Structure formats: structure tokens, C-alpha cells
Amino acid sequence: MFLKIVRGPQSFEKLMTVNNRLCSTFKEACFAYGLLNDDTEWTHAISEASVSIGPQLQHWEFLSEDVLHKKRKLFNYPNSELTSEQLQNYCLREIQELLNRNGRSLSEFQDLPLPDPKLLTNMDNRLVRETLDYDMKKSKLEHQQLHSLLNPEQYLIYEEVIESVHDKQKGNFYFVYGPRGTGKTFSYKTIISRLRSERMIVLVVASSGIASLLLPGVRIVHSRFVIPLELLENTIPNLKCLNYIILKRKPKADNNFKHV
Ligand SMILES: Nc1ncnc2c1ncn2[C@@H]1O[C@H](COP(=O)(O)OP(=O)(O)OP(=O)(O)O)[C@@H](O)[C@H]1O
């Protein structure tokens, strides 16, 4: 590069002499010729951004800015959201891959945590991704609206179920029954919107095609869980990662559901 700027140099000293001053290194000469800039501009930009973004945004969210966009594109679920924990994990995994490509590893850096494989596996699960593909803000608004309309009986059901979901020790089955048009589906919708506004995983299934028309995003139970028409105890799949399952209409010959 110097040869393009310095005409007819006969020695390295001549190359490193800028405005009659001999620079001690080639790097110093580069700065003097204006060929290099230091990192001050970048440092300022990053500091400014971190101040303007403010404390509400975690460092991880700032670092992993495009992770969510990439995952939405990859999984083809435009509304899916990632928690701060999941963002951190995906970000750590990307750093790990970059380091591995250069023969290094995250474990060499004591200040950095390692990605949690459990969280990554959950998000890479199609069923979990599908159940998280909803708009949390919309669910919150919907919940506010529905909750304000609940009648006293619906409110009791709502409170009981929500308490059971929040209390991890409980994990109950509930079967809500009542004559047609008494507001069962309305209660389910209120519960679903509340849990989804809290970013919980809710799976909505129905025992028949007609019942499935009444709730959003619902699937027929046998198709969703790939189970035989006759339910047996050992045919229930492993659903540990789910927070709540809503079943519209109880299967006729099934005694595994408790009435409340
Ligand atoms: N608290 C409420 N406030 C306003 N509208 C309500 C309320 N509860 C129910 N509804 C309305 O009443 C109608 C019947 O309610 P819903 O569909 O929930 O009944 P259901 O018990 O599920 O009926 P079915 O057993 O036939 O499925 C719906 O239009 C619903 O929006």
C-alpha cells in the first residue's frame, strides 16, 4: 500500500517517513498516512446504543439482535417469540460454533456460560414451536376483554384452573360440564388467552371436527397426539414441556378425566 503513496522510495526508512517524521512502526506510518482508523468510532457507536436502549433491554438481547429473526424465518413461524433465556442460549450456541470452527471452545472462557441443551431442544421441537406461534400482546388484550365479561361461575372455573397451572405441584385434569350455550368455550378462551399472555405453552385439542371449529388453532385430539381412538393409560404421550392442555368435549368412553 505504501508503494502506491510514496513515490520512488529507496529504503524502508523512506517508506516509514511521513511529513519528515520517521515513524517507529509500519502501523504508526499507516495511521499517519490516513490508511487506518482506530476503533474509537465503533466504541462510541456501541456505547451510545447501549445508553439509548436503556436498562430495560438485557445485554443478551442486544448481542443476539438477529437471532429471533433468523429463527422465525427458519421455523416459518413469524409470530414466535423467544424468552431472554432462549435468546441467550441461541446466542451462546452461535458463539460456540464460531469458536469451534477456529479450534477454540466456549469452555475456555470462564466468564461465559455454556448453552443449556435442554432449552435448545425444546425450541427445536416442532410441537412446542407451533404452540408458541402466537402474538403475546394480542393475547393480553383478548384476555383483558374476556376476563372483564366472566360471570361468577366462569370466574370460579377460571381461578381454579389458573391456580392449578401456576402451582407446579398440582397439575390437575379438569372437566367443565354444563348445558349447551352456558359459556364453557368462553371460559376456555379466557384461560387460553391468560396463559398465552404469560408465554405459557397451551395445546388446544377437540374430540370432534365440529367442536374444533369453536376454538382458535385447535386440532383433533387423536391427530395431534397420534393416539388410537380408544384412550388407554399407556397411550398418553410424554407432554412434560406443556403448561396446559385444553380439550373441547370429553371423549365418550374415557374415565381418565376428573369432573370438577
Ligand atoms: N360471560 C360471557 N359474556 C358474554 N358472552 C358470553 C359469556 N359467556 C358466554 N358468552 C357467549 O355465549 C355464547 C355461548 O357460549 P359458549 O359457546 O362458550 O357456550 P358452550 O357452553 O361452550 O356451548 P356448547 O356446549 O354448545 O359448545 C357464545 O356466543 C359466547 O360468546
The ligand as an SDF file (V2000), in Angstrom:
LIG
                    3D

 31 33  0  0  0  0  0  0  0  0999 V2000
  -69.5440  -14.1590   30.2120 N   0  0  0  0  0  0  0  0  0  0  0  0
  -69.9800  -14.0060   28.9590 C   0  0  0  0  0  0  0  0  0  0  0  0
  -70.1270  -12.7620   28.4710 N   0  0  0  0  0  0  0  0  0  0  0  0
  -70.5510  -12.5660   27.2080 C   0  0  0  0  0  0  0  0  0  0  0  0
  -70.8630  -13.5510   26.3460 N   0  0  0  0  0  0  0  0  0  0  0  0
  -70.7440  -14.8110   26.7820 C   0  0  0  0  0  0  0  0  0  0  0  0
  -70.2710  -15.1080   28.1040 C   0  0  0  0  0  0  0  0  0  0  0  0
  -70.2500  -16.4440   28.2440 N   0  0  0  0  0  0  0  0  0  0  0  0
  -70.6610  -16.9660   27.0730 C   0  0  0  0  0  0  0  0  0  0  0  0
  -70.9530  -15.9830   26.1980 N   0  0  0  0  0  0  0  0  0  0  0  0
  -71.4420  -16.1740   24.8080 C   0  0  0  0  0  0  0  0  0  0  0  0
  -72.5000  -17.1130   24.8360 O   0  0  0  0  0  0  0  0  0  0  0  0
  -72.4560  -17.9450   23.6980 C   0  0  0  0  0  0  0  0  0  0  0  0
  -72.3860  -19.4070   24.1150 C   0  0  0  0  0  0  0  0  0  0  0  0
  -71.2120  -19.6020   24.8830 O   0  0  0  0  0  0  0  0  0  0  0  0
  -70.2060  -20.8120   24.6380 P   0  0  0  0  0  0  0  0  0  0  0  0
  -70.0420  -21.0990   23.1940 O   0  0  0  0  0  0  0  0  0  0  0  0
  -68.9880  -20.5330   25.4240 O   0  0  0  0  0  0  0  0  0  0  0  0
  -71.0490  -21.9800   25.3080 O   0  0  0  0  0  0  0  0  0  0  0  0
  -70.6810  -23.5180   25.4360 P   0  0  0  0  0  0  0  0  0  0  0  0
  -71.0920  -23.9240   26.8040 O   0  0  0  0  0  0  0  0  0  0  0  0
  -69.2780  -23.7670   25.0650 O   0  0  0  0  0  0  0  0  0  0  0  0
  -71.6280  -24.1460   24.3560 O   0  0  0  0  0  0  0  0  0  0  0  0
  -71.5540  -25.6130   23.6890 P   0  0  0  0  0  0  0  0  0  0  0  0
  -71.6670  -26.6150   24.7900 O   0  0  0  0  0  0  0  0  0  0  0  0
  -72.7160  -25.6540   22.7560 O   0  0  0  0  0  0  0  0  0  0  0  0
  -70.2190  -25.6740   22.9700 O   0  0  0  0  0  0  0  0  0  0  0  0
  -71.2460  -17.5240   22.8790 C   0  0  0  0  0  0  0  0  0  0  0  0
  -71.6640  -16.6400   21.8700 O   0  0  0  0  0  0  0  0  0  0  0  0
  -70.3950  -16.7700   23.9000 C   0  0  0  0  0  0  0  0  0  0  0  0
  -69.5910  -15.7670   23.2710 O   0  0  0  0  0  0  0  0  0  0  0  0
  1  2  1  0
  2  3  1  0
  2  7  2  0
  3  4  2  0
  4  5  1  0
  5  6  2  0
  6  7  1  0
  6 10  1  0
  7  8  1  0
  8  9  2  0
  9 10  1  0
 10 11  1  0
 11 12  1  0
 11 30  1  0
 12 13  1  0
 13 14  1  0
 13 28  1  0
 14 15  1  0
 15 16  1  0
 16 17  2  0
 16 18  1  0
 16 19  1  0
 19 20  1  0
 20 21  2  0
 20 22  1  0
 20 23  1  0
 23 24  1  0
 24 25  2  0
 24 26  1  0
 24 27  1  0
 28 29  1  0
 28 30  1  0
 30 31  1  0
M  END
$$$$
